[in-house]
Amino acid sequence: MAHSQSRPFVFIHTTASLDGSIDHSGPERLVLSNATHLAEVDRLRADSDAILIGAGTLRRDNPRLLVYSEKLRELRRSKGQSEFPIKVTCTCSGEIPAGSSFFSAGNGEKIVYCPAPRLEALTRQLGTSAQTVGMGNNVVAPHFILQDLYRRGVRRLMIEGGSSINALFLSSGLVDELWLAIAPLVIGAETAPRLFNPQKLSLPTNLSFQLLSAAALDGLVLARYAVRYV
C-alpha cells in the first residue's frame, strides 16, 4: 500500500507464540524474544522517528522503549536526529501512571493522546514529563494521531502494541507493514492476549499480506509482510 503523504509510514512489530498469543495470562510479562531478536528490535527502533504503544501496554509492561546500542544512537545523532525516537501512547480512560519508565527513561520527547474531555486533568497529572494532546470525545482516533505526528516531523512510525492498538490501526487501513517474530512455543491459554484483539478487529474484505522477507533469529522467525488494502 502506498501510504498517504499526510501521514507517516507505519509498521507494526510484535512477537507472538505459535498459537498467536503475545503474552500469557499471568501477572508477570512473558518474554518471548531472545538476544538476537532484541538486537533487531533495537535497529528497528533506531530507524524510526517515533514508537507508539497503547496505554494498556504501558500499564502492564512498563516498557522503556529505548535504543540501547550506543552505535545506533550515535548514528542517529550524526544524522541530526534526537538520540531516541519520540515515545507515543494513547488512552481513552486517562489512566496513565506518571511514574512509569515510559516517561523517566531516556531524554527523548514523549506524547500522550487522550480524549479532549480528559486533557486538562491528564496535563496536570503528567506535568512536564510529556506533551498531552486532545483527540476528540472518548475515542482513540488513529487518523488524527498520524496526521498530528506527521505535522511534528514523524515520517516513520513503529507500533509496538498491544493487541488492541494493533487491531485498531490495522482495521483503520493505516498499517503499511507487519513485522512478526514467531517464538517456538505454545502458550495455550484462552485468556492470553492475542496478536490482534478480536473485539477491536474489523477487517476490510480487501485486506491481504505479501511476504517480503523471512529470517531465522536463533530459534525465532522474523517475517516481514507488506499490508495491502486493495
C-alpha positions, -999 to 999 in steps of 0.1 A, spaced: 0 0 0 13 34 -9 7 54 22 -7 89 22 17 119 21 -1 133 51 8 105 75 39 86 84 49 52 71 35 28 97 47 -7 106 37 -30 135 63 -50 152 52 -77 175 63 -111 189 38 -140 191 38 -176 201 29 -204 176 -7 -202 187 -9 -164 182 -5 -150 217 17 -121 225 18 -128 263 4 -152 288 -24 -145 312 -2 -144 344 7 -112 363 43 -110 350 51 -103 314 63 -133 294 94 -126 274 92 -142 240 123 -127 224 159 -137 225 191 -116 224 194 -118 186 158 -107 181 162 -79 206 191 -65 187 169 -64 156 142 -46 176 169 -21 186 177 -15 150 141 -10 140 136 15 168 167 34 158 154 36 122 121 51 134 111 86 142 86 76 168 74 45 187 37 40 197 22 17 223 -13 16 238 -19 27 274 -27 -9 284 8 -20 274 23 10 292 4 0 324 11 -37 322 47 -39 309 61 -6 320 84 -5 289 114 18 285 112 19 247 149 30 243 176 24 217 202 5 237 231 4 212 254 33 216 265 29 180 229 32 168 223 63 190 255 78 176 243 71 141 210 90 149 230 119 163 252 120 132 220 124 111 209 153 132 182 133 149 175 131 186 192 102 205 159 84 209 127 83 189 97 101 202 76 79 225 39 80 219 9 65 238 -28 70 236 -56 64 262 -93 65 264 -96 63 302 -68 88 310 -53 62 333 -16 68 327 9 61 355 31 93 356 60 74 373 64 48 346 96 42 327 79 54 295 84 89 309 115 86 330 138 66 308 156 84 281 158 121 271 135 119 241 102 136 235 70 119 249 35 125 236 2 113 252 -30 114 232 -63 114 251 -100 123 245 -105 161 248 -126 159 280 -97 142 298 -70 165 285 -69 191 314 -67 165 341 -41 144 324 -20 175 316 -20 184 353 -11 149 362 18 145 338 32 180 341 64 185 321 71 148 316 51 146 284 31 166 259 -6 159 261 -29 162 230 -67 160 229 -81 140 200 -120 141 202 -146 127 225 -140 94 243 -123 76 214 -88 68 202 -86 84 168 -58 68 148 -61 91 117 -58 121 140 -28 107 157 -9 100 125 -18 134 110 -6 151 142 26 131 143 33 139 106 30 176 114 56 171 141 80 157 115 74 119 121 79 101 88 83 65 101 63 52 130 69 19 148 39 4 166 48 -20 194 13 -29 205 -5 -42 224 -33 -63 208 -60 -35 208 -37 -9 192 -25 -34 166 -61 -42 158 -73 -6 157 -46 6 133 -49 -25 110 -87 -22 109 -84 16 101 -63 9 70 -33 26 84 -6 -1 85 20 -4 57 40 -34 70 38 -61 97 70 -74 113 60 -106 131 85 -125 152 73 -160 159 86 -177 190 88 -215 191 63 -222 219 26 -227 226 10 -207 254 -23 -225 252 -42 -200 274 -77 -190 262 -74 -157 281 -39 -148 268 -38 -116 247 -38 -122 210 -18 -106 182 -49 -86 173 -77 -81 199 -107 -98 183 -131 -72 199 -112 -43 182 -107 -61 149 -130 -51 120 -111 -60 89 -118 -48 54 -126 -75 29 -98 -64 6 -70 -69 31 -41 -91 22 -5 -97 32 25 -101 10 56 -118 24 87 -96 18 113 -115 38 118 -140 65 148 -147 87 158 -172 114 170 -155 146 184 -182 169 151 -201 170 127 -173 163 115 -165 128 111 -128 119 87 -124 89 81 -91 72 48 -85 54 35 -57 32 -1 -49 41 -23 -44 11 -57 -27 12 -68 -31 -25 
